[in-house]
Amino acid sequence: MRGDEDQQLQREEIEMKRLSIKVDGITCSGCAVDVESVLKTADCILDAEASYAAGTVSVDYHPDEINEKQVLDLVKKLGLKIA
């Protein structure tokens, strides 16, 4: 069974893309946590990290399910401006 898990993990790594975005609008570390939580609820988003200090949002996503523009649109819907 371990081999099947390893193959699945490798497939996910190949299919995943990371988009790092400079944003305006994260005003505190609590806001960063909220941004991460909301983005992670989307099925096509594998992981999200938001940094108040750096003013960035990084999103890991499946490019077969969502494209870069759609990821940017999700970030904008949270009230953040792309810098």
N, C-alpha and C positions, 0 to 999 in steps of 0.2 A: 504493500500500500504506500509506503514511503516514496517509491518511485513516481507514483501517480501524483502525489502532492508536490514533489519537486518539479514535475513537468508542468503542472498547473501554475506554480509559482513562476517558472521561467516564462510561460506564455503571458502571464500578467505583466511581468517586467518588460517584455518586448512591446506589448501593446500600450503601455502607459506612456503618457507624455507629461512633462512638467512645464507649467507656465508661471513665470515670476513677473509680478506686476507691481510697479511703483504707483502708489495711490495716495490721495488726499482724503481725509475724513475719518481716519481712525484716531480718536481723540484720547483714548486711554487703554490700558491693558485689558480692562473688562470688555471694551468694544472689540478688541482683537479676538478675545475668546468667543464673543457672540458671532463675529464674522466667520470664524472657523466652524462653529457649531452649525450655523445655517448652511454653509456651503457643503459640509459633510452629509447633510440630509439628502442631497441630490444623488440619485442612483448612479449616475455616470461619473461622479467625483469620488476618487479613491481616498484622497487626503487633502487637507487644506491647512496652511499655516499662515497666520497673520501676525505681523510685528508692528506694534505701536511705535517702538523706538526707531525702526528702520523705515516705517511707512510703506511696507510691502505686504503683498499677499502672494503666496505660492500655492498653486493648485496642481495636484496630480490627477489626471483624468484619462479616460479611455477615448482615443481619437476616433474610434469606430462608432461611438455613441454620441459624442458632442464635439464640436469644433472650437477652435480658439476664439472666434467671434462670439459664440454662444457662452463660453466661459466668461469673457469680458462683460457680456450683457448681464450675466448673473451677478457679477461683482458690482456693476453699476446699479442694479436693482436694490442692492443693499444700501444705496445712498452714498457710495464711494465714487470719487472722481479719479479717472485714470490720469496720472501725472505725466 
